[in-house]
Amino acid sequence: VPLEDLKDAATHLIEALRMRNQYMERIGNQFPVTTKRFLSGEYPANLPKYRRKNTESSES
């Protein structure tokens, strides 16, 4: 896939997510916090250093 196509797709995706955020605010629903932080620019500069993986098994 050409790099220019990837850039266009990413730009359109960000625009769609911003529109979805505005829509969710207007109808009184919550937008996912992680996505909102990426759109606001808080992430990726402020990402946690690691994430703990759930390794517990659900065997009984």
C-alpha positions as CSV (number, residue, x, y, z in Angstrom):
1,V,0.0,0.0,0.0
2,P,1.5,3.4,-0.9
3,L,2.4,5.6,1.9
4,E,0.2,8.4,0.6
5,D,-2.8,6.2,0.8
6,L,-2.0,5.3,4.4
7,K,-1.7,8.9,5.3
8,D,-5.1,9.7,3.7
9,A,-6.7,6.8,5.5
10,A,-5.3,7.9,8.8
11,T,-6.5,11.5,8.2
12,H,-10.0,10.3,7.4
13,L,-10.1,8.0,10.4
14,I,-9.1,10.8,12.7
15,E,-11.7,13.1,11.2
16,A,-14.4,10.4,11.6
17,L,-13.4,9.8,15.2
18,R,-13.7,13.5,16.0
19,M,-17.1,13.7,14.4
20,R,-18.2,10.6,16.4
21,N,-16.9,12.3,19.6
22,Q,-19.0,15.4,18.8
23,Y,-22.0,13.3,18.1
24,M,-21.6,11.3,21.4
25,E,-21.4,14.6,23.4
26,R,-24.5,16.0,21.7
27,I,-26.6,12.9,22.5
28,G,-25.3,12.7,26.1
29,N,-23.2,9.5,25.7
30,Q,-19.6,9.0,26.7
31,F,-16.8,8.6,24.1
32,P,-14.0,6.1,25.0
33,V,-11.5,7.8,27.2
34,T,-8.4,6.3,25.5
35,T,-9.6,7.3,22.1
36,K,-10.4,10.8,23.4
37,R,-6.8,11.1,24.8
38,F,-5.3,10.1,21.5
39,L,-7.3,12.7,19.6
40,S,-6.5,15.4,22.1
41,G,-2.7,14.7,21.8
42,E,-2.3,13.4,25.4
43,Y,-1.2,10.1,23.9
44,P,1.2,8.8,22.6
45,A,3.6,11.1,24.4
46,N,2.1,10.2,27.8
47,L,1.6,6.4,27.4
48,P,2.1,4.1,30.3
49,K,5.5,2.4,30.3
50,Y,3.9,-1.1,30.4
51,R,0.6,-2.8,30.6
52,R,-0.1,-5.8,32.7
53,K,-1.5,-8.7,30.8
54,N,-4.2,-10.7,32.4
55,T,-2.6,-14.1,32.8
56,E,-5.2,-15.6,35.2
57,S,-6.9,-18.6,33.7
58,S,-10.7,-19.0,34.1
59,E,-10.4,-22.7,34.8
60,S,-12.6,-24.1,37.6
